[in-house]
Amino acid sequence: MFKGQWDYVLIPDCRFPNEVDYLREIGLDTLHLRVVRHGFVGPLTAQQQIHPSETALDDAIPDACIDNDGSLDDLQQAVIQWAAGAFKL
């Protein structure tokens, strides 16, 4: 799929475990990073919140987690710090 084209590929929104699993199955180095937003109230209706595309990864165990409990700038800094440690940047 991407072999030989890029050093890194970022997929910003996976919704189902098979999406992450597929990348691993085809031999790509894959890291599942979850951003947790405690207390976040989104614009979705109750019906939308229980749709499989919103809940399928609830029980999946990610490779790493980042808590987003501040601003967008705070989240950006947390991701940069995490990546620097994870990839020895």
C-alpha positions as CSV (number, residue, x, y, z in Angstrom):
1,M,0.0,0.0,0.0
2,F,2.6,2.6,1.0
3,K,5.9,0.6,1.0
4,G,8.8,2.7,-0.2
5,Q,6.8,5.9,-0.6
6,W,7.0,7.5,2.9
7,D,8.9,7.0,6.2
8,Y,5.7,7.7,8.2
9,V,2.0,7.7,7.4
10,L,-0.5,9.3,9.8
11,I,-4.1,8.1,9.7
12,P,-5.9,10.5,12.0
13,D,-9.1,8.6,12.5
14,C,-9.6,4.9,12.7
15,R,-13.0,3.7,13.7
16,F,-12.8,-0.1,13.8
17,P,-10.2,-2.6,15.1
18,N,-9.9,-4.3,11.7
19,E,-8.5,-1.0,10.3
20,V,-5.6,-1.1,12.7
21,D,-5.2,-4.9,12.4
22,Y,-5.1,-4.7,8.6
23,L,-2.1,-2.4,8.6
24,R,-0.3,-4.8,10.9
25,E,-1.3,-7.8,8.9
26,I,0.2,-6.4,5.7
27,G,3.5,-5.9,7.5
28,L,3.4,-2.1,8.2
29,D,4.9,-0.9,11.4
30,T,1.8,0.3,13.1
31,L,1.2,2.2,16.3
32,H,-2.4,2.7,17.6
33,L,-2.4,6.0,19.6
34,R,-5.6,7.0,21.4
35,V,-6.4,10.5,22.5
36,V,-8.6,10.4,25.6
37,R,-10.9,13.5,26.1
38,H,-12.3,13.1,29.7
39,G,-15.6,14.9,30.1
40,F,-15.8,15.8,26.4
41,V,-19.4,16.5,25.3
42,G,-19.6,16.3,21.5
43,P,-22.4,17.4,19.2
44,L,-23.6,13.8,18.5
45,T,-27.1,12.7,19.3
46,A,-27.6,9.8,21.8
47,Q,-28.4,7.6,18.8
48,Q,-25.2,8.6,17.0
49,Q,-23.1,8.1,20.1
50,I,-24.0,4.4,20.2
51,H,-23.3,3.8,16.5
52,P,-20.7,1.1,16.0
53,S,-18.3,3.6,14.3
54,E,-18.3,5.5,17.6
55,T,-18.0,2.5,20.0
56,A,-16.0,-0.2,18.1
57,L,-12.7,0.8,19.6
58,D,-14.0,1.3,23.1
59,D,-12.5,-2.0,24.4
60,A,-9.5,-2.0,22.1
61,I,-6.1,-1.6,23.9
62,P,-4.1,1.0,22.1
63,D,-0.3,1.0,22.0
64,A,-0.2,4.4,23.7
65,C,-2.6,7.0,25.2
66,I,-2.5,10.7,25.5
67,D,-4.9,12.6,27.8
68,N,-6.3,15.7,26.2
69,D,-7.4,17.7,29.2
70,G,-6.5,21.2,28.0
71,S,-6.4,23.3,24.9
72,L,-5.6,22.3,21.3
73,D,-2.1,23.8,21.9
74,D,-1.7,21.6,25.0
75,L,-2.7,18.6,23.0
76,Q,-0.2,19.5,20.2
77,Q,2.6,19.8,22.8
78,A,1.6,16.5,24.4
79,V,1.8,14.7,21.0
80,I,5.1,16.3,20.2
81,Q,6.5,15.2,23.6
82,W,5.2,11.7,23.2
83,A,6.5,11.4,19.7
84,A,9.9,12.7,20.7
85,G,10.1,9.9,23.3
86,A,8.5,7.2,21.3
87,F,10.6,7.8,18.2
88,K,13.8,9.1,19.9
89,L,13.5,12.4,18.0
